[in-house]
Amino acid sequence: MKRLLLGDEAIALGAIHAGLSGVYAYPGTPSTEITEFIQADATARERRLHSRWCVNEKTAMEAALGMSFMGKRALVCMKHVGLNVCADPFVNSGMTGVNGGVVVLVADDPSMHSSQDEQDSRFYGKFAMIPTFEPSSQQEAYDMMAAAFDYSEAQCLPVLMRVTTRMAHSRAVVNVADEPRPENAMNYDAKAANWVLLPANARRRNDIVTAQQAQLEADAAASPYNVLDMPAPTDGAAQHPLGIIASGIAYNYVCEAMRTAPRDSRRLPVLKVSQYPLPKTLVRQMLGACRQVMVVEEGQPFIEEQVRGVFESRDILGRLTGQLPRTGELTPDSVAAAIAANGGLPAPDSHCPSSPCASEASAAATLVAPRPPQLCQGCGHRDVYTALNQVLADYDNARVFGDIGCYTLGFLPPYKAIHSCVDMGASITMAKGAADAGQWPAVAIIGDSTFTHSGMTGLLDAVNENADITVIISDNLTTAMTGGQDSAGTNKFEAICLGLGVSPDHVRVVVPLPKNMPEITDILRQEINYHGVSVIIPRRECIQTFKRHAKAKARQ
Ligand SMILES: Cc1ncc(C[n+]2csc(CCOP(=O)(O)OP(=O)(O)O)c2C)c(N)n1
């Protein structure tokens, strides 16, 4: 059967068809649609697969390990920075190994379309000694899910699957199976000691997994997803002038450059890498057959650095040597130009029907004027910032520690209200550190979903030291930034703050509306002037989910 699917949807359907029993995830662009697809899918619903959002990526990874412990297949999904949050269970899952298959799907965001950094998750796979898959098309994304679950169970290791924004968020026709594989039956793991990472057990596992790396590399060399296409050199030459090693979506850009080059010149050797550890035998064949090799990969120079080693060879070209941009996303144009400039292919054939598409896309990009994002009209965060700015104008050198969510836009005009935004949860802890240093007033502003993701522990630190900080949990009853997913703490915030030890007199709830401005500013002033931990919870539903809910109600 054929279906038109986003990369994320192909991954989701691939997992369901591979006998998935649960997806564990925290939303994050560009990975969110995977879990949303599973939540809505008929087979997943019929099978009652677990698909509820988790509090954060660490709880997601650990719950998936629990499902694997019971013999069933689990998928974990997150954006790249989520892997930092779940690094502890992720790296240790290499030590425990798995029983039921585990695939950890991480969506990287080169060019930082909606992220605070450009990190490349493949490094985590290598670091944790976990095999890594990197599909180069939506079809491969679908097919690889079954392969990854099978491989995870065969090797008793989780598999990291890395995609990037363009793969996650572009559509293609995908051939899919008619019937999903059944779920695994529940079974207790015969290798139970693996799961107890006492040093004696962990040392044994560390030796096993270290020794396993050679097999993983041999498997990668034999993988149907790693393909070396090596035409014979023309004119009886001993070597090709240029060969390409390409991975992920960047492989598509190389294919595009080949398609648009004059037909008789498409004799470029290409090694496609979609399964790691890096298959060194295939890389050596490529290096032996070509005078120069260009590495074309999305993200950081992960393959390029391994291929160059310490030799700094002038014959390995790529991001490190300036032929391709050092940072940011690659494009079909930048890849085609780099290959053409280094003698690989002549410039694109102007008669080729597919070549104008890429240039039209770049022309469109220059024609559309960039617009700074803004908080929606009617958003409660606006009223919070209006009140906060009004109050803080009366204090010298007030500092506001922001966090990640829609409310980060409070940094931009007209509010210009926050002074930091580092990672989820850092508002409260940074405010505390600043207060420790002598800053007053020190205000933290954090969203409801971000607070339960990573803010609660920081609040406990602050309470335990009676830090002189004011925390604003701007509660719009949803995870708005990623599209309005449920927020884990809805209806629980007052109880959580009291439970963590905030004084009941200093947990205040307000409704952020212009008509309530005198009350909100009054409460803000009182709590800033209180020398201890106070929490103010402005609560009003996100205007987008409010409209959605009103429409749904009207339809009933
Ligand atoms: C570790 C990590 N996981 C996920 C994300 C993606 N993300 C950014 S903010 C956010 C939550 C926003 O929800 P909330 O705190 O309720 O604020 P709102 O957008 O609703 O104002 C998410 C999921 C991220 N940036 N970092």
The ligand as an SDF file (V2000), in Angstrom:
LIG
                    3D

 26 27  0  0  0  0  0  0  0  0999 V2000
   14.9840   19.5060   26.5490 C   0  0  0  0  0  0  0  0  0  0  0  0
   13.9440   20.1150   25.6960 C   0  0  0  0  0  0  0  0  0  0  0  0
   12.8450   19.4080   25.3980 N   0  0  0  0  0  0  0  0  0  0  0  0
   11.8740   19.9480   24.6200 C   0  0  0  0  0  0  0  0  0  0  0  0
   12.0080   21.2180   24.1400 C   0  0  0  0  0  0  0  0  0  0  0  0
   10.9270   21.8130   23.2520 C   0  0  0  0  0  0  0  0  0  0  0  0
   10.1300   22.7670   24.0370 N   0  0  0  0  0  0  0  0  0  0  0  0
   10.5220   24.0190   24.2010 C   0  0  0  0  0  0  0  0  0  0  0  0
    9.5870   24.8350   25.2940 S   0  0  0  0  0  0  0  0  0  0  0  0
    8.5880   23.5510   25.5430 C   0  0  0  0  0  0  0  0  0  0  0  0
    7.4460   23.6090   26.4970 C   0  0  0  0  0  0  0  0  0  0  0  0
    6.6900   24.8460   26.4490 C   0  0  0  0  0  0  0  0  0  0  0  0
    5.5530   24.7170   27.2650 O   0  0  0  0  0  0  0  0  0  0  0  0
    5.3020   25.6490   28.4760 P   0  0  0  0  0  0  0  0  0  0  0  0
    6.4480   25.6760   29.4060 O   0  0  0  0  0  0  0  0  0  0  0  0
    4.0020   25.2600   29.0820 O   0  0  0  0  0  0  0  0  0  0  0  0
    5.2110   27.1110   27.8210 O   0  0  0  0  0  0  0  0  0  0  0  0
    4.2060   27.6340   26.6620 P   0  0  0  0  0  0  0  0  0  0  0  0
    4.8760   27.4110   25.3590 O   0  0  0  0  0  0  0  0  0  0  0  0
    2.9280   26.9090   26.8210 O   0  0  0  0  0  0  0  0  0  0  0  0
    4.0840   29.0820   26.9320 O   0  0  0  0  0  0  0  0  0  0  0  0
    9.0190   22.4850   24.7810 C   0  0  0  0  0  0  0  0  0  0  0  0
    8.3250   21.2190   24.7600 C   0  0  0  0  0  0  0  0  0  0  0  0
   13.1970   21.9120   24.4650 C   0  0  0  0  0  0  0  0  0  0  0  0
   13.4450   23.1500   24.0140 N   0  0  0  0  0  0  0  0  0  0  0  0
   14.1200   21.3510   25.2430 N   0  0  0  0  0  0  0  0  0  0  0  0
  1  2  1  0
  2  3  1  0
  2 26  2  0
  3  4  2  0
  4  5  1  0
  5  6  1  0
  5 24  2  0
  6  7  1  0
  7  8  2  0
  7 22  1  0
  8  9  1  0
  9 10  1  0
 10 11  1  0
 10 22  2  0
 11 12  1  0
 12 13  1  0
 13 14  1  0
 14 15  2  0
 14 16  1  0
 14 17  1  0
 17 18  1  0
 18 19  2  0
 18 20  1  0
 18 21  1  0
 22 23  1  0
 24 25  1  0
 24 26  1  0
M  CHG  1   7   1
M  END
$$$$
